[in-house]
């Protein structure tokens, strides 16, 4: 869990003492945006927009609500098909269904990113023109190739940056590529407000609708200051848009505001621990940690690795022997990241996703934090000892590695 800062606690305490928890509270925004007026959510939105490099940002009650509004405000028709990753958290396809869309699941590859060949195939097969691209566990695909497909097929791209909002591709922040992007500030993310999320965009139309759909009415859009699009749009949208009441509170804004300035620092601390951990883990022949693309500046708040040439029972036994809290396999039926558990998707049984099944079936996952050398050694010893107990310390053949989803050779990104 990401820590809430002492500064955030102090700001939240001031708000609670004053009672100004609602972003539209009378008294807020009435003169200026100085600290005395406690417009912490607006200040946080402005800071995030600047950090990602986009024009607008609005706080919402969850990352899933942000995906929902990005689709609704992006013009998704009822029954519209939406391409998205077959490997992601269930809130992503659920948000598509919530927006009256139909998810079209796209395979993942051995690095846990969206398979671009299957993406193009599904575009042509289904005619879908909306893409919710999930950077599951902070894994970033080849964004140059993604954007080439977006341009080729005129796709409407929404980035689900829940795990990736301090990542970069060749120096451009993830979250700055699509028509809209979304963030989550749920407790396990890089910023923590317990629950919460943000929608970011450069579009006046998307932002105007999002403000009204999130819960603005009458003249409250004026309280968004420079985060508000032109008034001719706002006067129109406040009459047309459904009020879904998805606002983030000013209290959450106070908790989050100091964390924006810590994003790069938190990324660097997490990555330093990750690289040490992976370097040691990869010495075991049964483990393979997929690398990221060289153009990615990553954020590693979790670790994923393949158990090479392992049966489902062996994977279960490794988890049992390791005795590490939170260590889990993506492919088990109880894991909400397994697409087969998304029974709310219409005609789910018609999907065939052999690559995704193969790669997540051998994949173990555990969340990380900045770790001491002693804790890193504990993780490595626990996982290596568990593998030796289950596999008997046997070497795995080169053929077995090649046949096991053609996982990339173990390596560490420098």
Helices and strands as residue ranges (DSSP letters): H 6-18, G 35-37, H 40-52, E 56-60, H 63-73, E 81-85, H 90-98, E 102-106, H 116-126, E 130-134, G 136-138, H 143-153, E 156-160, E 168-169, E 172-173, E 180-184, E 197-201, H 204-214, G 220-227, H 231-240, H 250-260, H 263-281, E 287-288, E 296-297, E 302-307, H 312-322, E 328-329, G 339-341, G 348-350, H 354-361, E 363-367, H 373-391, H 398-403
